[in-house]
Amino acid sequence: EDNTIFVNTEDRGVLRISQDRKRVTNVIIPSHTSAVINVLRLVQCDEERILIGTNQGIYQFSLITGKCKQAFPSINKRFGAVSVSDIYKTNSNYWHIATTNIGLITISPDGNIYNNVQDLFKKHALLFNDINTLFRDGNGTFWVGTERGLSSFNPSTQGIMGIGPSANLQQGIPTPNVWSFGEDKSLKYLFIGTDDGVTRFDKSNGKFEQFYREKTG
């Protein structure tokens, strides 16, 4: 809110750029191993904290002290090094954490940890453990983008719905790779970013419509 910008770079780590754009400092992330820390996601948790998803779990950066420390140590204790690609906190204080190696982690307000993973023999399971992005729409449904399609779930109901590539493009997406989501103001349409372009999902009738990049040259 003070117009500070945080930038994740490939060669200089996470940079903190001041409001007047004259001061640039590095966010120092303390590693607990000899492995290089790769930052995958930056999420503002509240007015005092930035959460940093890395290939070694989640860290939190204090906007008050300028210090960075490990967050959710219970996750690392249970699963080891977790590669975190996205983080979302609900109004009811549930944490949903997308990973690139062990699927979806959910932490309840009382601290219990649940792990949803891919399972070829279960109908209502994640399509893939390597998650690219996590999105919550205006109706409270979560959408999980992976490189094998997308999954969706509503925390108030049981089970996960999976949608993969389909030959009938009114019933699915044209490519398995899903990178991003968006939504219109009416909450009727969900937009899905894929390798081939954008898919629009009409929630009112369950149909998909494809929009491709214009080919030039």
C-alpha positions in Angstrom: 0.0 0.0 0.0 3.0 2.4 0.3 3.8 1.7 -3.4 6.8 -0.4 -2.7 7.4 -2.8 -5.5 8.8 -6.4 -5.1 10.4 -7.9 -8.1 11.5 -11.5 -8.5 14.5 -11.8 -10.9 16.5 -14.7 -12.3 19.9 -13.3 -11.5 19.5 -11.0 -8.4 16.9 -12.7 -6.3 14.0 -10.7 -4.9 14.4 -6.9 -5.1 12.5 -4.3 -3.0 12.1 -1.0 -4.8 11.2 2.1 -2.8 8.3 4.3 -3.6 10.5 7.0 -5.1 12.3 4.3 -7.2 15.7 5.6 -6.0 16.5 2.8 -3.5 16.8 -0.9 -4.4 17.6 -3.5 -1.8 17.8 -7.3 -1.8 15.4 -9.5 0.2 17.7 -11.9 2.0 16.2 -15.3 2.3 18.0 -17.6 4.8 18.6 -21.0 3.3 18.7 -24.0 5.6 20.5 -26.2 3.1 23.3 -25.8 0.6 20.8 -25.7 -2.3 20.1 -22.5 -4.2 16.7 -20.9 -3.3 14.5 -20.4 -6.3 11.5 -18.1 -5.8 8.4 -19.1 -7.5 5.7 -16.8 -6.1 5.2 -13.6 -4.2 2.0 -13.1 -2.3 1.0 -10.2 0.0 -0.5 -11.9 3.0 -1.6 -8.7 4.9 -0.4 -5.2 5.6 2.7 -6.5 7.4 3.9 -9.6 5.5 4.9 -10.8 2.1 4.8 -14.6 1.6 7.5 -16.0 -0.6 7.0 -19.4 -2.2 10.3 -21.1 -3.0 11.7 -24.5 -3.9 12.5 -24.9 -0.2 9.1 -24.1 1.3 7.5 -20.8 2.3 9.2 -17.8 3.8 7.6 -14.6 5.2 9.1 -11.2 4.8 8.2 -8.6 7.4 7.4 -5.2 5.9 7.9 -3.7 9.4 11.4 -5.1 10.3 12.7 -6.0 6.8 13.6 -9.5 8.0 12.8 -12.8 6.3 12.1 -16.1 8.1 10.7 -19.5 7.4 6.9 -19.8 7.5 4.8 -22.9 8.1 7.7 -25.0 9.5 5.2 -27.8 10.1 5.0 -28.4 6.3 8.8 -28.8 5.9 8.9 -31.1 9.0 6.2 -33.3 7.5 7.1 -33.3 3.8 10.7 -32.1 3.6 11.6 -29.6 0.9 8.3 -28.5 -0.7 8.4 -26.4 -3.9 5.6 -23.8 -3.5 4.1 -22.3 -6.7 1.1 -20.4 -5.2 -0.5 -19.5 -1.8 -4.0 -18.5 -0.9 -5.7 -17.7 2.4 -9.5 -17.8 2.8 -11.6 -15.5 5.0 -12.2 -18.5 7.2 -8.4 -18.8 7.8 -7.8 -21.9 5.7 -4.5 -21.9 3.8 -4.4 -23.6 0.3 -0.8 -24.1 -0.9 0.0 -25.2 -4.4 3.2 -27.1 -5.0 5.2 -28.4 -7.9 6.0 -31.8 -6.4 3.3 -33.0 -3.9 0.0 -31.5 -5.1 -2.2 -29.3 -3.0 -1.6 -28.7 0.7 -4.4 -27.4 2.9 -3.9 -26.1 6.5 -7.0 -25.7 8.7 -7.4 -23.0 11.3 -6.5 -25.5 14.0 -3.2 -26.4 12.3 -4.2 -29.8 10.7 -2.5 -30.4 7.4 -4.2 -32.2 4.5 -2.6 -33.2 1.2 -4.5 -33.8 -2.1 -2.4 -35.6 -4.7 -2.9 -37.1 -8.1 -4.4 -40.6 -8.2 -5.2 -42.4 -11.4 -7.6 -44.7 -9.6 -9.7 -42.0 -7.9 -12.3 -40.1 -9.8 -12.2 -37.0 -7.6 -8.5 -36.4 -7.3 -6.0 -33.9 -8.7 -4.9 -34.5 -12.3 -1.3 -33.7 -11.6 1.0 -33.0 -8.6 2.9 -30.3 -10.5 0.7 -27.2 -10.0 1.4 -24.0 -12.0 -1.2 -21.7 -10.4 -4.1 -21.5 -8.0 -7.2 -19.2 -8.4 -10.3 -18.6 -6.4 -13.3 -17.3 -8.3 -16.1 -15.0 -7.0 -18.3 -18.0 -6.2 -15.7 -19.5 -3.9 -14.6 -22.3 -6.2 -10.8 -22.9 -6.5 -9.2 -23.6 -9.9 -5.9 -25.5 -10.1 -3.8 -25.1 -13.3 -1.3 -27.9 -14.1 0.5 -29.2 -17.2 -2.1 -32.0 -17.5 -5.2 -29.9 -17.4 -7.1 -28.1 -14.7 -8.9 -29.2 -11.5 -11.5 -27.4 -9.5 -13.0 -27.8 -6.0 -15.2 -25.9 -3.6 -14.1 -26.2 0.1 -17.7 -26.5 1.2 -18.3 -29.7 -0.9 -16.5 -33.0 -1.3 -14.3 -34.0 -4.2 -12.2 -32.5 -7.0 -13.3 -32.1 -10.6 -10.7 -32.6 -13.3 -10.8 -31.2 -16.9 -8.2 -32.2 -19.4 -7.7 -31.8 -23.2 -10.7 -32.8 -25.3 -11.4 -33.5 -28.9 -14.7 -31.8 -28.4 -13.6 -28.2 -27.7 -17.0 -27.3 -26.2 -16.3 -29.8 -23.4 -12.7 -29.2 -22.5 -9.4 -27.3 -23.3 -7.2 -27.7 -26.4 -3.9 -28.3 -24.6 -3.0 -29.8 -21.2 -0.9 -26.8 -20.1 -2.8 -24.3 -17.9 -0.8 -21.2 -16.7 -3.4 -18.6 -15.5 -7.0 -17.8 -14.7 -9.2 -14.8 -14.8 -12.9 -13.9 -14.4 -15.3 -11.3 -15.7 -17.3 -9.0 -13.4 -20.5 -10.9 -13.8 -18.8 -14.1 -12.5 -20.4 -16.0 -15.4 -17.2 -16.6 -17.3 -13.9 -18.2 -16.2 -10.9 -17.4 -18.5 -8.2 -20.1 -18.7 -4.7 -19.2 -20.1 -3.2 -22.1 -22.1 -0.3 -22.7 -24.5 -2.7 -22.2 -27.5 -4.5 -19.0 -26.3 -7.4 -18.4 -24.0 -10.4 -20.7 -23.2 -13.6 -19.2 -21.9 -15.7 -21.4 -19.6 -19.4 -20.5 -19.3 -20.3 -21.5 -15.7 -24.0 -21.3 -16.5 -24.0 -24.1 -19.1 -20.7 -25.8 -18.6 -19.5 -25.1 -22.1 -16.0 -24.1 -23.3 -15.1 -21.6 -26.1 -11.7 -21.3 -27.6 -9.8 -18.1 -28.5 -6.5 -18.6 -30.3 -3.6 -16.3 -31.1 -3.8 -14.6 -34.5 -1.3 -16.2 -36.8 0.8 -13.7 -38.8 3.4 -14.0 -41.5 
